[in-house]
Amino acid sequence: MYRISHALAGLACAALVLVAAPTAAGAECSKDIDKVEYAVDHSEREGIDITVAEKMRALLQEANKARKSGDEKKCQELIDQAKYMGDVE
């Protein structure tokens, strides 16, 4: 009996990790979106060239679409590209 309840507890923990992982990724993408939005909105102050800011804005829009459709991996990939372009930390 102890083995069965211990195994069930282990399975419950594993399931929790699988459910929480996408949420954590979504939080990270959302946080990075905020950083890129700020950088684009304040591109002059941040020292970002206007053409770079426009490319970043396009990536930002695509990242938002990916996030809304539930594709957190694609969201993070796109927003990482935008962060790299604008040297956003």
N, CA and C of each residue as an Amber inpcrd file, in Angstrom:
protein
   267
   0.8220000  -1.1880000   0.0000000   0.0000000   0.0000000   0.0000000
   0.8700000   1.2570000   0.0000000   1.9290000   1.2500000   0.8100000
   2.8280000   2.3980000   0.8900000   3.4780000   2.6730000  -0.4540000
   3.8710000   1.6090000  -1.1580000   4.5190000   1.7710000  -2.4590000
   3.5780000   2.4050000  -3.4750000   2.3380000   2.0140000  -3.4510000
   1.3580000   2.5410000  -4.4000000   1.1200000   4.0240000  -4.1340000
   0.9360000   4.4170000  -2.8820000   0.6880000   5.8250000  -2.5910000
   1.9380000   6.6630000  -2.8610000   3.1100000   6.0890000  -2.6170000
   4.3560000   6.7880000  -2.9040000   4.5180000   6.9790000  -4.4220000
   4.1760000   5.9670000  -5.1900000   4.2550000   6.0500000  -6.6520000
   3.2590000   7.0840000  -7.1820000   2.0690000   7.0910000  -6.6120000
   1.0630000   8.0700000  -7.0290000   1.5130000   9.4900000  -6.7120000
   2.1550000   9.6810000  -5.5860000   2.6670000  11.0020000  -5.2290000
   3.7360000  11.4330000  -6.2240000   4.5870000  10.5090000  -6.6250000
   5.6200000  10.8070000  -7.6210000   5.0120000  11.1880000  -8.9580000
   3.9730000  10.4680000  -9.3640000   3.2880000  10.7810000 -10.6170000
   2.6160000  12.1540000 -10.5460000   2.0420000  12.4610000  -9.4080000
   1.3950000  13.7650000  -9.2400000   2.4160000  14.8850000  -9.3470000
   3.5890000  14.6860000  -8.7620000   4.6470000  15.7040000  -8.8540000
   5.1120000  15.8790000 -10.2940000   5.2700000  14.7720000 -11.0060000
   5.6970000  14.8370000 -12.4090000   4.6560000  15.5720000 -13.2450000
   3.3880000  15.2960000 -12.9970000   2.3200000  15.9730000 -13.7330000
   2.3260000  17.4680000 -13.4430000   2.5930000  17.8290000 -12.2050000
   2.6420000  19.2380000 -11.8260000   3.7580000  19.9540000 -12.5650000
   4.9050000  19.3060000 -12.6860000   6.0320000  19.9040000 -13.4090000
   5.6650000  20.1140000 -14.8690000   5.0010000  19.1550000 -15.4770000
   4.6170000  19.2750000 -16.8850000   3.6050000  20.3860000 -17.0960000
   2.7540000  20.6090000 -16.1480000   1.7600000  21.6740000 -16.2550000
   2.4030000  23.0310000 -15.9780000   3.2980000  23.0970000 -15.0260000
   3.9020000  24.3640000 -14.6310000   4.9520000  24.8460000 -15.6220000
   5.6200000  23.9470000 -16.3310000   6.6920000  24.3420000 -17.2520000
   6.2080000  25.3000000 -18.3380000   5.1100000  25.0120000 -19.0390000
   4.6570000  25.9760000 -20.0500000   4.2610000  27.3150000 -19.4380000
   3.7200000  27.2860000 -18.2320000   3.3390000  28.5270000 -17.5690000
   4.5700000  29.3730000 -17.2700000   5.6290000  28.7340000 -16.8280000
   6.8730000  29.4590000 -16.5550000   7.4430000  30.0420000 -17.8370000
   7.3990000  29.2680000 -18.9120000   7.8910000  29.7670000 -20.2040000
   7.0360000  30.9380000 -20.6660000   5.7260000  30.8280000 -20.4650000
   4.8380000  31.9130000 -20.8480000   5.1030000  33.1750000 -20.0610000
   5.4200000  33.0070000 -18.7950000   5.7330000  34.1700000 -17.9690000
   7.0190000  34.8260000 -18.4460000   7.9860000  34.0020000 -18.8180000
   9.2620000  34.5370000 -19.3040000   9.0570000  35.3000000 -20.6110000
   8.3020000  34.7370000 -21.5310000   8.0610000  35.3970000 -22.8150000
   7.3110000  36.7100000 -22.5940000   6.3260000  36.6680000 -21.7290000
   5.5480000  37.8750000 -21.4360000   6.4370000  38.9640000 -20.8300000
   7.3230000  38.5720000 -19.9310000   8.2480000  39.5180000 -19.2960000
   9.1960000  40.1100000 -20.3380000   9.6890000  39.2540000 -21.2340000
  10.5900000  39.7320000 -22.2810000   9.8660000  40.6300000 -23.2820000
   8.6080000  40.3340000 -23.5520000   7.8050000  41.1860000 -24.4340000
   7.7320000  42.5940000 -23.8500000   7.5110000  42.6760000 -22.5550000
   7.4470000  43.9830000 -21.8900000   8.7650000  44.7450000 -22.0530000
   9.8780000  44.0320000 -21.9100000  11.1940000  44.6750000 -22.0520000
  11.3990000  45.2090000 -23.4690000  11.0250000  44.4000000 -24.4660000
  11.2030000  44.8120000 -25.8640000  10.2590000  45.9630000 -26.1980000
   9.0180000  45.9020000 -25.7150000   8.0810000  47.0010000 -25.9510000
   8.6380000  48.3110000 -25.3990000   9.1890000  48.2510000 -24.2090000
   9.7660000  49.4510000 -23.6040000  10.9170000  49.9770000 -24.4650000
  11.7940000  49.0720000 -24.8940000  12.9520000  49.4760000 -25.7050000
  12.5050000  50.1060000 -27.0210000  11.4930000  49.5180000 -27.6550000
  11.0020000  50.0420000 -28.9310000  10.3200000  51.3900000 -28.7170000
   9.5010000  51.4910000 -27.6810000   8.7980000  52.7490000 -27.3960000
   9.7590000  53.8760000 -27.0270000  10.9250000  53.5190000 -26.4960000
  11.9220000  54.5070000 -26.0830000  13.2180000  54.3080000 -26.8730000
  13.0720000  54.0010000 -28.1530000  14.2360000  53.6320000 -28.9720000
  15.2810000  54.7380000 -29.0300000  14.8530000  55.9810000 -29.1130000
  15.8150000  57.0890000 -29.1490000  16.6390000  57.1200000 -27.8640000
  15.9460000  57.0720000 -26.7610000  16.6130000  57.1060000 -25.4580000
  17.5060000  55.8770000 -25.2560000  17.0690000  54.7330000 -25.8010000
  17.8150000  53.4900000 -25.6510000  18.9510000  53.3740000 -26.6760000
  19.0260000  54.3320000 -27.6160000  20.0830000  54.3170000 -28.6170000
  19.8820000  53.2840000 -29.7120000  18.6180000  52.9750000 -30.0060000
  18.2900000  51.9920000 -31.0380000  17.9290000  52.7260000 -32.3200000
  18.5890000  52.3680000 -33.3980000  18.3270000  52.9470000 -34.7130000
  16.8680000  52.7120000 -35.1000000  16.2870000  53.6680000 -35.8170000
  14.8630000  53.5800000 -36.1670000  14.5510000  52.3480000 -37.0280000
  15.4320000  51.9780000 -37.9420000  15.1750000  50.7930000 -38.7740000
  15.2540000  49.5180000 -37.9370000  16.1500000  49.4950000 -36.9770000
  16.2420000  48.3490000 -36.0640000  14.9870000  48.2880000 -35.1940000
  14.5410000  49.4310000 -34.7120000  13.3290000  49.4850000 -33.8910000
  12.1130000  48.9830000 -34.6690000  12.0370000  49.3120000 -35.9560000
  10.9310000  48.8340000 -36.7850000  10.9710000  47.3140000 -36.9270000
  12.1630000  46.7620000 -37.1270000  12.2990000  45.2990000 -37.2250000
  11.9350000  44.6420000 -35.8950000  12.3550000  45.2770000 -34.8160000
  12.0200000  44.7560000 -33.4840000  10.5110000  44.7730000 -33.2600000
   9.8640000  45.8470000 -33.7080000   8.4110000  45.9460000 -33.5500000
   7.7010000  44.8360000 -34.3310000   8.1980000  44.5320000 -35.5370000
   7.6070000  43.4540000 -36.3330000   7.7650000  42.1060000 -35.6170000
   8.9470000  41.8600000 -35.0610000   9.1670000  40.6260000 -34.3020000
   8.2860000  40.5870000 -33.0580000   8.1120000  41.7200000 -32.4340000
   7.2680000  41.8410000 -31.2530000   5.8180000  41.4730000 -31.5800000
   5.3340000  41.9570000 -32.7040000   3.9650000  41.6350000 -33.1160000
   3.8060000  40.1390000 -33.3690000   4.8020000  39.5400000 -34.0290000
   4.7530000  38.1020000 -34.2890000   4.8340000  37.3070000 -32.9900000
   5.6530000  37.7700000 -32.0580000   5.7750000  37.0990000 -30.7590000
   4.4470000  37.1530000 -30.0010000   3.7810000  38.2940000 -30.0520000
   2.4760000  38.4220000 -29.3950000   1.4560000  37.4860000 -30.0160000
   1.4750000  37.3580000 -31.3390000   0.5580000  36.4290000 -32.0190000
   0.8320000  34.9970000 -31.5780000   2.1080000  34.6320000 -31.5290000
   2.4840000  33.2770000 -31.1210000   2.0440000  33.0080000 -29.6810000
   2.2350000  33.9900000 -28.8120000   1.8390000  33.8240000 -27.4020000
   0.3380000  33.6400000 -27.2830000  -0.4120000  34.4540000 -28.0300000
  -1.8710000  34.3560000 -27.9680000  -2.3830000  33.0360000 -28.5080000
  -1.6520000  32.4630000 -29.4810000  -2.0750000  31.1720000 -30.0320000
  -1.5780000  30.0040000 -29.1780000  -0.8000000  30.3070000 -28.1330000
  -0.3430000  29.2620000 -27.2230000   1.0140000  28.6670000 -27.5630000
   1.6840000  29.2150000 -28.5580000   2.9960000  28.6940000 -28.9630000
   4.0960000  29.4660000 -28.2360000   4.3200000  29.0950000 -26.9860000
   5.2830000  29.8090000 -26.1450000   6.7140000  29.6790000 -26.6610000
   7.0380000  28.5260000 -27.2340000   8.3900000  28.3230000 -27.7550000
   8.6820000  29.3100000 -28.8870000   7.7470000  29.4280000 -29.8190000
   7.9220000  30.3600000 -30.9310000   7.9440000  31.7980000 -30.4190000
   7.0940000  32.0950000 -29.4520000   7.0680000  33.4250000 -28.8460000
   8.4500000  33.7740000 -28.3090000   9.0290000  32.8560000 -27.5560000
  10.3310000  33.1210000 -26.9500000  11.4170000  33.2580000 -28.0100000
  11.3550000  32.4390000 -29.0600000  12.3520000  32.5370000 -30.1360000
  12.2940000  33.9050000 -30.8100000  11.1050000  34.3610000 -31.1120000
  10.9350000  35.6560000 -31.7750000  11.3660000  36.8080000 -30.8830000
  10.9770000  36.7450000 -29.6250000  11.3040000  37.8410000 -28.7200000
  12.7950000  37.8440000 -28.4120000  13.4110000  36.6730000 -28.4020000
  14.8680000  36.6130000 -28.2170000  15.5930000  37.2830000 -29.3850000
  15.0690000  37.1040000 -30.5900000  15.6530000  37.7730000 -31.7680000
  15.5620000  39.2920000 -31.6130000  14.3980000  39.7510000 -31.1800000
  14.1960000  41.1940000 -30.9930000  15.1110000  41.7280000 -29.8980000
  15.2500000  40.9830000 -28.8210000  16.1380000  41.4090000 -27.7320000
  17.5720000  41.5100000 -28.2280000  17.9980000  40.5460000 -29.0160000
  19.3640000  40.5450000 -29.5400000  19.5960000  41.7550000 -30.4460000
  18.6330000  42.0290000 -31.3280000  18.7620000  43.1530000 -32.2620000
  18.9350000  44.4780000 -31.5400000  18.1640000  44.6660000 -30.4760000
  18.1810000  45.9410000 -29.7590000  19.0720000  45.9440000 -28.5390000
  19.8110000  44.8460000 -28.3540000  20.6960000  44.7150000 -27.1970000
  19.9150000  44.9480000 -25.9060000  18.7630000  44.2820000 -25.8140000
  17.8830000  44.3920000 -24.6430000  18.2210000  43.2540000 -23.6980000
  18.3900000  43.5750000 -22.4310000  18.7260000  42.5480000 -21.4300000
  17.5190000  42.1020000 -20.6730000
